[in-house]
Amino acid sequence: MAWPPDFIRFASDATMAGLWGGALLLLSLVAMLGDWRRRRRSDINAVGWVPWRDLSALSAFAGAVLMAMAVSGWMKA
């Protein structure tokens, strides 16, 4: 099997934007889970160093923009 696979190598710009948008939305879900775990922690001083809320919001916004661009590109084709 060659890397990258043919469906990625010959994908349109809209499809690539859709793949990246989906990956960012998945990252946003993981960050929301991290923020939920942080809010429910038992030791109030064990905060951690990752800004889960900010990471979730920024990746969700970027993913939504990329998905909107992808849908727009798919509709024009």
C-alpha positions as CSV (number, residue, x, y, z in Angstrom):
1,M,0.0,0.0,0.0
2,A,1.4,3.3,-1.1
3,W,1.4,6.4,1.1
4,P,-0.5,8.6,0.8
5,P,-3.5,6.6,-0.4
6,D,-5.0,7.5,-3.8
7,F,-8.1,8.9,-2.3
8,I,-6.0,11.5,-0.5
9,R,-3.5,12.1,-3.2
10,F,-6.1,12.9,-5.8
11,A,-8.7,14.6,-3.5
12,S,-10.0,18.0,-4.4
13,D,-9.3,21.1,-2.3
14,A,-12.8,20.9,-0.8
15,T,-12.3,17.3,0.3
16,M,-9.0,18.2,1.9
17,A,-10.6,21.1,3.7
18,G,-13.4,18.7,4.8
19,L,-10.8,16.2,6.2
20,W,-8.9,18.8,8.1
21,G,-12.2,20.3,9.4
22,G,-13.3,16.9,10.6
23,A,-10.0,16.3,12.3
24,L,-10.3,19.7,14.1
25,L,-13.9,19.0,15.2
26,L,-12.7,15.6,16.6
27,L,-9.9,17.5,18.4
28,S,-12.6,19.9,19.8
29,L,-14.5,16.9,21.2
30,V,-11.4,15.5,22.9
31,A,-10.7,19.0,24.4
32,M,-14.3,19.2,25.6
33,L,-13.8,15.9,27.4
34,G,-10.6,17.2,28.9
35,D,-12.4,20.4,30.1
36,W,-15.3,18.3,31.6
37,R,-12.7,16.2,33.5
38,R,-11.0,19.3,34.8
39,R,-14.3,20.8,36.0
40,R,-15.1,17.6,37.9
41,R,-11.7,17.1,39.6
42,S,-11.6,16.2,43.3
43,D,-8.5,18.2,44.1
44,I,-9.3,21.8,43.4
45,N,-5.5,22.7,43.1
46,A,-4.7,20.0,40.5
47,V,-5.6,22.2,37.5
48,G,-3.1,21.0,34.9
49,W,-1.4,23.1,32.2
50,V,-3.5,22.5,29.1
51,P,-6.1,25.2,28.4
52,W,-8.8,22.8,27.4
53,R,-11.6,25.3,27.1
54,D,-9.6,27.6,24.8
55,L,-8.4,24.7,22.7
56,S,-11.9,23.4,22.3
57,A,-13.3,26.7,21.3
58,L,-10.6,27.6,18.8
59,S,-10.5,24.1,17.2
60,A,-14.3,24.0,16.9
61,F,-14.3,27.4,15.2
62,A,-11.6,26.5,12.8
63,G,-13.2,23.1,12.1
64,A,-16.6,24.7,11.4
65,V,-15.0,27.3,9.0
66,L,-13.2,24.5,7.1
67,M,-16.3,22.4,7.0
68,A,-18.3,25.3,5.6
69,M,-15.7,25.9,2.9
70,A,-15.7,22.2,2.1
71,V,-19.5,22.0,1.8
72,S,-19.4,25.2,-0.4
73,G,-16.8,23.6,-2.6
74,W,-18.7,20.3,-2.9
75,M,-21.9,22.1,-3.9
76,K,-20.2,24.0,-6.7
77,A,-18.7,20.8,-8.2
